[in-house]
Amino acid sequence: MSNKQDLRDNPEVVKKMTSLLAQGAAMLDKTCPVCGLPLFQTKKGEIVCPVHGKVYVVESEEEAKDIEVDETLKSLEYFISIKIRENINKDDIDEISDLLKIMESTERIIMLRKDIFSKQNQKEDKK
């Protein structure tokens, strides 16, 4: 029996799929690129796999790169916040100051990217 079939027969996976449907998620005609199970779109618009959680469905290489940059920026922001917390415990003000500058730059980039995407979407909506 294949791994995909094993997952479809797994009671926990079936339970998760049933739960997604009960919460109003729609089963899509697309499958998870990792496990091959159907993907679901939640009421919030997120696309999820019942096994792997949130996934991204991309139509182009450019879209994939944009998502990778966004996820990298979020990871950087999270990493810096952990380092700030560690340095607070050490009372290392100089290190905290440097980390806050990086955090501020990261947040500016995130906001600029959101603004650019918002303007692009508005242009596409007008077409």
Secondary structure, DSSP 8 states (H G I E B T S, - for coil): --HHHHHHH-HHHHHHHHHHHHTT-EEEEEE-TTT--EEEE-TTS-EEETTTEE----SSHHHHHHHHHHHHHHHHHHHHHHHHHHHHHHT-HHHHHHHHHHHHHHHHHHHHHHHHHHHHHHHHHH-
